[in-house]
Amino acid sequence: MTVDTWFAVLPDGDVALPAVQDLRPRAARVIGHASGRPWLMGDWPDGRVTVAEAGTARLAVIGRCPVTAEELAVGLGRVRNVEEMERAVRGLAGSFHVAASIGRRVAVRGSASGVRRIHHARFGRATIGACRTDTLAALTEASFDEKALALRLLSAPPPYPLDSRSMWKGVETVRPHDCLFIEPDGQAHTRRWWTVPEPELPAAEGTHAVRQALEAAVESCTASGGTISSDLSGGMDSTSLCFLAARDGNARLVTMRWASHDASNDDTAWAERATAELPAADHVVSDVDQAPLWYSDLSHATDTGGEPGQWARDAARIAVLAQWMTDRGSRLHMTGGAADELFTALPQHLHDYVRSHPLAALARIRRQRAFLQGPLWPVLRGLADRSSFSQWLAAWADGLTGPVPSLAEAARALPLSWGTEQRMPVWATPDAVRTARDALREAATAGTEPLARQRGQHMALACVRAGALGTAQLDRLTSAKGLEYAAPFLDDCVVEAALSVRVAERNAPGRYKPVLVDALRPIVTATVLDRSTKGEYSTDFHHAVRRNRAALLDLCDSSVLARTGLIDATAFRAELLAVHPSPHGLADALDATLGCEIWLRGHATGCRRDATSCR
């Protein structure tokens, strides 16, 4: 069943009537407040929304969650007002939105990871919430925000704290950790509902919680039975999900692997070992010479929910994946995204670790320097740095057009600051650069706080949020073809369990992802868990760009981004024709630009160089 899934949340008051009248022709489903006024309007597949009632109170879980209406009603019975909504859903597994209507007041929130988000806009005197920005843009006839588009040239999605800026004027995005409250008179405000846990648990204690969370997350995918599918790349992350799904037994499993053009990529060998350990599953492997390459047939890179997509290069593969998996009966596809961010402590953790455990930190730094063979002085300078997050944002803004480090420089570096200082692409115009720089400086001046007190924990959560937005976009694309897309590592229960473990203990000398390995040791065989390498795909990148260069150049020559004054088509063409020994630096910039270009083509025509918006 293919459904273009969306929902809007309306206040329990007459101020919502104009929005109800506008949305009604498009809304296949309506759920009412106790007053009889529409509360939730939209379109969604059967089983996607679970609603509980207790007197005049209403509570809805929207998304992937195996809770029943009866179980939800028990939780609702403990709730006195919308501010207490979390008491009713605490401990539920899956990935979902939560909405409540109690005492004529409304509350709605997404997920802490950001896979599920909430947006809002004013329509007349009412604030209307929705799971998609394009729903609100259509309702309010909003024009797109060219400045927001410029930020996505920096990266798509843009990095924190720029990631909560909507593409549409007048449409606001609620931060993942905040909940939206709407009053009967249409006024609204937000309040924090989730706080990142303090990373205090020793790894030995945290592994049990991680195992339970992962089991629950995968069970939320298999609970409805039938057939589900999963990536089986050979990496530990997707392979672990396959073992968990096969062990659950509620659903038949189909696995999917894309063959690599690089014969030296050891993902293949590890995937074949895992396949041998999963004899009951149906294993699908692409033909390396017939499967679509990255950047093939970019016409498949269609709408991703009101935001430029970061998956433009994979568009043809996504279409093929959805076709192959639905042909085999799959209703949901799992991916192992976000495990790297959750279970590998990024180098930034050393800045915190050297202050809490200096001797252990110095020993770890010595080992890493011996491996990286980089100079000592930048490491010492990074360890001594005491810049606040706001100061770091300001410094990043100043260096926004600095040179991108070479692959060799990046390989020797030990980044210790608050984040990765991404650069605007060399083909971005001065106006686009100025927009991004101003946005970073504005965030710095406003005293924007990091996502967590420790740099390592902040960096992990920032990466999780970036991956969550990409997952949401992929779900939109595949669900439109009848295949729900799930990233169990991004379920809130898994994120919370993983981030509760001490950051430094997510790494261990000579071990790869030790917390994840120990959590899964009773479930996944040693032939999978003993892997300490990770696949590398630069050969596939070069092959794809070479084969699709003509199409990429055509896109460049007819660029709408260039007509709006955001990119220099001549500079873009020169980079596409240049020799790049490594995809480092080019791939991310190219993907972000393609996502913006394709999105703009689908949403705007007749753009002029001096336009403030395109219609």
BAPABA-269548 format. One record per residue (C-alpha): residue number from 0; x negated, y, z. Coordinates in steps of 0.1 Angstrom, whole numbers, plus 5000, padded with zeros to 4 digits. Layout:
N
NUM,X,Y,Z $
...
***
This chain:
615
0,5000,5000,5000 $
1,4985,5033,4990 $
2,4995,5064,5009 $
3,4980,5099,5009 $
4,4980,5100,5047 $
5,4986,5133,5065 $
6,5006,5146,5094 $
7,5015,5180,5109 $
8,5024,5188,5145 $
9,5051,5214,5152 $
10,5061,5233,5183 $
11,5094,5226,5200 $
12,5110,5259,5192 $
13,5130,5277,5165 $
14,5098,5294,5154 $
15,5088,5262,5137 $
16,5119,5262,5113 $
17,5102,5279,5084 $
18,5073,5254,5085 $
19,5098,5225,5088 $
20,5117,5237,5057 $
21,5084,5241,5037 $
22,5070,5207,5048 $
23,5102,5187,5045 $
24,5100,5180,5007 $
25,5065,5166,5011 $
26,5071,5147,5043 $
27,5081,5111,5039 $
28,5083,5106,5077 $
29,5096,5127,5105 $
30,5094,5120,5143 $
31,5114,5143,5165 $
32,5110,5161,5199 $
33,5135,5151,5225 $
34,5154,5182,5215 $
35,5159,5168,5180 $
36,5135,5193,5163 $
37,5108,5178,5141 $
38,5076,5171,5161 $
39,5055,5151,5137 $
40,5059,5154,5099 $
41,5039,5138,5072 $
42,5032,5105,5054 $
43,5014,5075,5068 $
44,5014,5037,5063 $
45,5035,5014,5084 $
46,5019,5007,5117 $
47,4997,5038,5117 $
48,5017,5056,5144 $
49,5028,5042,5177 $
50,5053,5063,5197 $
51,5064,5059,5234 $
52,5093,5077,5251 $
53,5099,5083,5288 $
54,5130,5105,5294 $
55,5124,5136,5274 $
56,5086,5130,5271 $
57,5070,5117,5238 $
58,5035,5104,5233 $
59,5020,5092,5199 $
60,4988,5075,5191 $
61,4980,5080,5154 $
62,4954,5058,5137 $
63,4936,5026,5144 $
64,4946,5014,5179 $
65,4962,4980,5189 $
66,4983,4995,5217 $
67,5020,4987,5217 $
68,5048,5012,5223 $
69,5056,4993,5255 $
70,5020,4996,5268 $
71,5019,5033,5258 $
72,5052,5039,5277 $
73,5036,5026,5309 $
74,5008,5051,5305 $
75,5033,5079,5297 $
76,5051,5072,5329 $
77,5020,5084,5348 $
78,5020,5118,5330 $
79,5038,5149,5343 $
80,5028,5175,5317 $
81,5008,5178,5285 $
82,4976,5187,5304 $
83,4977,5151,5318 $
84,4980,5134,5284 $
85,4946,5117,5287 $
86,4958,5097,5317 $
87,4981,5078,5294 $
88,4955,5068,5268 $
89,4924,5064,5289 $
90,4905,5032,5280 $
91,4923,5026,5246 $
92,4900,5012,5219 $
93,4899,5023,5183 $
94,4898,5056,5164 $
95,4929,5078,5166 $
96,4946,5111,5172 $
97,4968,5116,5203 $
98,4998,5139,5204 $
99,5023,5146,5232 $
100,5056,5165,5235 $
101,5065,5171,5272 $
102,5087,5198,5286 $
103,5089,5215,5252 $
104,5052,5219,5251 $
105,5029,5201,5226 $
106,4993,5189,5228 $
107,4973,5172,5201 $
108,4936,5162,5198 $
109,4914,5141,5176 $
110,4884,5119,5186 $
111,4853,5129,5205 $
112,4831,5117,5177 $
113,4849,5139,5152 $
114,4861,5111,5129 $
115,4896,5123,5137 $
116,4900,5161,5138 $
117,4927,5186,5144 $
118,4931,5219,5126 $
119,4957,5247,5130 $
120,4970,5278,5113 $
121,4997,5304,5118 $
122,5028,5301,5097 $
123,5052,5330,5105 $
124,5053,5331,5143 $
125,5043,5295,5148 $
126,5010,5277,5152 $
127,5011,5245,5132 $
128,4986,5217,5138 $
129,4975,5191,5112 $
130,4949,5163,5107 $
131,4938,5179,5074 $
132,4929,5214,5064 $
133,4944,5211,5029 $
134,4978,5205,5045 $
135,4976,5238,5063 $
136,4960,5256,5033 $
137,4990,5245,5011 $
138,5015,5255,5037 $
139,5000,5290,5042 $
140,4989,5294,5006 $
141,4954,5301,5019 $
142,4925,5310,4997 $
143,4892,5292,5002 $
144,4864,5308,5022 $
145,4834,5314,4999 $
146,4811,5319,5029 $
147,4821,5285,5043 $
148,4812,5270,5010 $
149,4777,5286,5011 $
150,4771,5269,5044 $
151,4777,5235,5028 $
152,4748,5241,5004 $
153,4727,5239,5035 $
154,4741,5205,5042 $
155,4775,5188,5038 $
156,4788,5187,5064 $
157,4770,5217,5078 $
158,4751,5211,5110 $
159,4763,5220,5145 $
160,4774,5246,5154 $
161,4785,5255,5119 $
162,4805,5222,5114 $
163,4838,5236,5128 $
164,4842,5263,5102 $
165,4871,5255,5079 $
166,4869,5259,5041 $
167,4902,5279,5041 $
168,4908,5314,5053 $
169,4932,5314,5082 $
170,4928,5277,5089 $
171,4909,5270,5121 $
172,4892,5237,5131 $
173,4894,5225,5167 $
174,4861,5213,5181 $
175,4861,5175,5186 $
176,4858,5179,5224 $
177,4888,5203,5226 $
178,4926,5197,5226 $
179,4951,5220,5210 $
180,4981,5231,5230 $
181,5012,5247,5214 $
182,5039,5265,5233 $
183,5076,5267,5224 $
184,5071,5303,5212 $
185,5044,5291,5188 $
186,5014,5305,5207 $
187,4985,5282,5211 $
188,4952,5277,5229 $
189,4925,5250,5232 $
190,4910,5234,5262 $
191,4882,5208,5266 $
192,4894,5172,5270 $
193,4861,5153,5266 $
194,4826,5159,5280 $
195,4795,5140,5268 $
196,4784,5116,5295 $
197,4752,5122,5315 $
198,4727,5096,5303 $
199,4721,5081,5337 $
200,4726,5043,5332 $
201,4695,5021,5331 $
202,4695,5001,5299 $
203,4700,4968,5318 $
204,4733,4981,5331 $
205,4744,5000,5300 $
206,4741,4970,5277 $
207,4772,4953,5292 $
208,4793,4984,5286 $
209,4780,4986,5251 $
210,4789,4950,5244 $
211,4824,4954,5257 $
212,4829,4986,5238 $
213,4817,4971,5205 $
214,4839,4940,5210 $
215,4869,4962,5216 $
216,4861,4984,5186 $
217,4859,4955,5162 $
218,4890,4939,5178 $
219,4909,4971,5169 $
220,4900,4964,5133 $
221,4909,4927,5133 $
222,4940,4929,5156 $
223,4965,4930,5128 $
224,4952,4898,5113 $
225,4951,4893,5075 $
226,4918,4900,5057 $
227,4892,4926,5065 $
228,4859,4933,5049 $
229,4826,4947,5060 $
230,4792,4959,5046 $
231,4765,4933,5050 $
232,4734,4951,5039 $
233,4710,4931,5059 $
234,4705,4958,5084 $
235,4712,4950,5120 $
236,4741,4974,5123 $
237,4765,4962,5096 $
238,4754,4926,5102 $
239,4763,4928,5139 $
240,4798,4940,5130 $
241,4802,4909,5107 $
242,4792,4886,5135 $
243,4816,4903,5159 $
244,4845,4901,5134 $
245,4838,4864,5126 $
246,4837,4856,5163 $
247,4870,4873,5169 $
248,4888,4850,5146 $
249,4920,4871,5142 $
250,4912,4880,5106 $
251,4896,4865,5076 $
252,4863,4882,5068 $
253,4849,4893,5034 $
254,4814,4908,5033 $
255,4799,4932,5007 $
256,4763,4938,4997 $
257,4749,4961,4970 $
258,4718,4946,4954 $
259,4688,4969,4953 $
260,4666,4977,4923 $
261,4636,4975,4946 $
262,4624,4939,4947 $
263,4603,4948,4978 $
264,4633,4959,4998 $
265,4636,4933,5026 $
266,4672,4940,5032 $
267,4679,4913,5007 $
268,4661,4886,5027 $
269,4677,4896,5059 $
270,4712,4897,5044 $
271,4707,4862,5030 $
272,4698,4849,5065 $
273,4729,4865,5079 $
274,4750,4851,5051 $
275,4738,4816,5060 $
276,4749,4821,5096 $
277,4785,4832,5085 $
278,4797,4802,5064 $
279,4834,4809,5069 $
280,4832,4844,5054 $
281,4837,4852,5017 $
282,4804,4869,5006 $
283,4804,4893,4977 $
284,4771,4906,4961 $
285,4769,4931,4933 $
286,4751,4924,4901 $
287,4721,4948,4902 $
288,4724,4955,4864 $
289,4762,4960,4863 $
290,4771,4977,4896 $
291,4774,5015,4893 $
292,4744,5035,4902 $
293,4743,5065,4924 $
294,4755,5097,4906 $
295,4774,5076,4881 $
296,4808,5088,4868 $
297,4812,5118,4892 $
298,4848,5121,4881 $
299,4855,5096,4909 $
300,4843,5121,4935 $
301,4877,5136,4940 $
302,4894,5154,4969 $
303,4882,5145,5004 $
304,4907,5162,5025 $
305,4901,5199,5020 $
306,4863,5198,5025 $
307,4834,5192,5001 $
308,4824,5156,5002 $
309,4789,5145,5011 $
310,4794,5112,4992 $
311,4795,5125,4957 $
312,4766,5103,4946 $
313,4785,5072,4958 $
314,4818,5080,4942 $
315,4817,5053,4915 $
316,4805,5027,4941 $
317,4833,5037,4965 $
318,4859,5032,4937 $
319,4844,4998,4929 $
320,4842,4988,4966 $
321,4878,4996,4971 $
322,4888,4976,4940 $
323,4867,4946,4948 $
324,4878,4944,4984 $
325,4915,4950,4978 $
326,4914,4924,4951 $
327,4903,4899,4978 $
328,4931,4910,5001 $
329,4912,4933,5024 $
330,4932,4960,5042 $
331,4903,4975,5061 $
332,4866,4979,5055 $
333,4839,4983,5082 $
334,4806,5000,5079 $
335,4777,5002,5104 $
336,4772,5040,5102 $
337,4760,5059,5134 $
338,4742,5030,5151 $
339,4708,5046,5143 $
340,4718,5078,5160 $
341,4733,5060,5191 $
342,4707,5033,5197 $
343,4674,5049,5185 $
344,4661,5077,5207 $
345,4651,5105,5183 $
346,4616,5121,5189 $
347,4633,5151,5206 $
348,4638,5129,5237 $
349,4601,5131,5245 $
350,4605,5168,5253 $
351,4629,5158,5281 $
352,4610,5126,5290 $
353,4577,5143,5296 $
354,4593,5164,5323 $
355,4610,5136,5341 $
356,4584,5108,5336 $
357,4552,5124,5325 $
358,4529,5094,5326 $
359,4553,5071,5307 $
360,4561,5099,5282 $
361,4524,5106,5275 $
362,4518,5069,5269 $
363,4546,5068,5245 $
364,4534,5100,5227 $
365,4499,5085,5224 $
366,4513,5054,5207 $
367,4534,5074,5183 $
368,4505,5097,5174 $
369,4483,5067,5167 $
370,4510,5055,5143 $
371,4517,5089,5127 $
372,4481,5101,5126 $
373,4493,5137,5129 $
374,4474,5166,5146 $
375,4477,5170,5183 $
376,4482,5207,5185 $
377,4518,5208,5171 $
378,4528,5181,5195 $
379,4514,5200,5225 $
380,4531,5232,5214 $
381,4564,5213,5209 $
382,4562,5198,5244 $
383,4555,5231,5260 $
384,4583,5249,5241 $
385,4610,5262,5264 $
386,4632,5279,5238 $
387,4670,5279,5245 $
388,4693,5265,5219 $
389,4703,5300,5209 $
390,4667,5310,5204 $
391,4661,5279,5183 $
392,4691,5289,5161 $
393,4676,5323,5156 $
394,4642,5309,5146 $
395,4659,5285,5122 $
396,4677,5314,5106 $
397,4644,5332,5101 $
398,4629,5301,5084 $
399,4659,5291,5063 $
400,4640,5294,5030 $
401,4606,5282,5042 $
402,4589,5254,5023 $
403,4603,5219,5028 $
404,4576,5197,5044 $
405,4561,5171,5020 $
406,4568,5135,5026 $
407,4533,5130,5041 $
408,4538,5160,5064 $
409,4572,5148,5075 $
410,4558,5113,5082 $
411,4531,5127,5104 $
412,4554,5151,5123 $
413,4568,5145,5157 $
414,4598,5169,5159 $
415,4605,5180,5194 $
416,4628,5211,5190 $
417,4666,5212,5193 $
418,4672,5198,5159 $
419,4662,5195,5122 $
420,4656,5229,5107 $
421,4672,5222,5073 $
422,4664,5245,5044 $
423,4686,5260,5018 $
424,4680,5245,4984 $
425,4656,5264,4962 $
426,4685,5269,4937 $
427,4706,5288,4963 $
428,4710,5325,4955 $
429,4700,5352,4979 $
430,4736,5359,4987 $
431,4742,5322,4996 $
432,4710,5322,5018 $
433,4721,5355,5034 $
434,4755,5340,5043 $
435,4739,5309,5059 $
436,4713,5330,5078 $
437,4740,5354,5091 $
438,4761,5325,5103 $
439,4732,5310,5123 $
440,4723,5344,5137 $
441,4759,5350,5147 $
442,4759,5316,5165 $
443,4726,5325,5182 $
444,4739,5360,5193 $
445,4771,5344,5207 $
446,4750,5323,5230 $
447,4762,5290,5216 $
448,4754,5261,5239 $
449,4739,5228,5228 $
450,4761,5197,5228 $
451,4742,5183,5258 $
452,4717,5196,5283 $
453,4689,5173,5271 $
454,4675,5177,5236 $
455,4675,5140,5229 $
456,4712,5136,5239 $
457,4722,5168,5220 $
458,4705,5156,5189 $
459,4721,5121,5191 $
460,4756,5137,5194 $
461,4750,5162,5167 $
462,4740,5134,5143 $
463,4771,5114,5154 $
464,4794,5144,5146 $
465,4778,5148,5111 $
466,4783,5111,5104 $
467,4818,5112,5117 $
468,4828,5139,5091 $
469,4814,5117,5063 $
470,4833,5087,5076 $
471,4865,5106,5077 $
472,4860,5117,5040 $
473,4853,5081,5030 $
474,4884,5069,5048 $
475,4904,5095,5028 $
476,4890,5082,4995 $
477,4894,5045,5001 $
478,4927,5047,5020 $
479,4941,5064,4989 $
480,4933,5031,4971 $
481,4948,5009,4998 $
482,4917,5002,5019 $
483,4913,5018,5053 $
484,4877,5027,5062 $
485,4863,5021,5097 $
486,4830,5028,5114 $
487,4833,5010,5148 $
488,4801,5025,5161 $
489,4818,5059,5159 $
490,4848,5048,5180 $
491,4849,5069,5212 $
492,4845,5039,5235 $
493,4812,5029,5217 $
494,4799,5065,5216 $
495,4805,5070,5253 $
496,4790,5037,5263 $
497,4759,5043,5242 $
498,4754,5079,5253 $
499,4756,5068,5289 $
500,4723,5050,5287 $
501,4692,5069,5296 $
502,4679,5084,5264 $
503,4643,5072,5268 $
504,4655,5037,5273 $
505,4672,5036,5239 $
506,4636,5031,5227 $
507,4611,5006,5240 $
508,4575,4999,5230 $
509,4574,4972,5203 $
510,4612,4969,5201 $
511,4638,4981,5177 $
512,4672,4993,5191 $
513,4667,4974,5224 $
514,4700,4984,5239 $
515,4720,4972,5209 $
516,4699,4940,5206 $
517,4704,4931,5243 $
518,4741,4939,5241 $
519,4746,4916,5212 $
520,4722,4888,5221 $
521,4750,4865,5233 $
522,4769,4870,5200 $
523,4745,4876,5171 $
524,4718,4850,5163 $
525,4681,4858,5168 $
526,4675,4855,5130 $
527,4693,4888,5128 $
528,4684,4905,5160 $
529,4646,4899,5157 $
530,4644,4923,5127 $
531,4623,4954,5134 $
532,4623,4970,5099 $
533,4647,4991,5079 $
534,4655,4991,5042 $
535,4642,5019,5020 $
536,4660,5031,4988 $
537,4637,5056,4970 $
538,4635,5033,4940 $
539,4673,5032,4937 $
540,4674,5070,4939 $
541,4648,5075,4912 $
542,4664,5049,4890 $
543,4699,5065,4894 $
544,4686,5101,4888 $
545,4667,5090,4856 $
546,4697,5071,4842 $
547,4722,5099,4851 $
548,4700,5130,4845 $
549,4719,5140,4813 $
550,4753,5141,4832 $
551,4737,5160,4861 $
552,4723,5185,4837 $
553,4757,5189,4820 $
554,4772,5196,4854 $
555,4745,5221,4861 $
556,4751,5239,4828 $
557,4788,5243,4834 $
558,4784,5250,4871 $
559,4813,5268,4888 $
560,4790,5274,4918 $
561,4768,5293,4895 $
562,4797,5314,4883 $
563,4806,5323,4918 $
564,4770,5334,4925 $
565,4761,5307,4950 $
566,4735,5289,4930 $
567,4710,5297,4903 $
568,4717,5273,4875 $
569,4682,5278,4859 $
570,4665,5269,4892 $
571,4688,5239,4896 $
572,4681,5227,4861 $
573,4643,5230,4867 $
574,4645,5209,4899 $
575,4665,5182,4881 $
576,4639,5180,4854 $
577,4609,5182,4877 $
578,4589,5152,4888 $
579,4596,5142,4924 $
580,4573,5115,4937 $
581,4596,5111,4967 $
582,4633,5118,4971 $
583,4625,5135,5004 $
584,4640,5170,5003 $
585,4657,5166,4969 $
586,4683,5140,4977 $
587,4700,5157,5006 $
588,4701,5191,4988 $
589,4713,5175,4956 $
590,4741,5156,4974 $
591,4753,5187,4992 $
592,4753,5208,4960 $
593,4772,5182,4940 $
594,4798,5179,4968 $
595,4804,5216,4967 $
596,4805,5217,4929 $
597,4830,5190,4926 $
598,4852,5203,4954 $
599,4852,5238,4939 $
600,4861,5225,4904 $
601,4891,5208,4920 $
602,4903,5237,4940 $
603,4894,5269,4921 $
604,4895,5282,4885 $
605,4886,5316,4870 $
606,4859,5323,4896 $
607,4840,5355,4890 $
608,4805,5365,4902 $
609,4819,5392,4925 $
610,4849,5372,4937 $
611,4856,5370,4974 $
612,4879,5341,4968 $
613,4888,5319,4938 $
614,4923,5310,4930 $
***
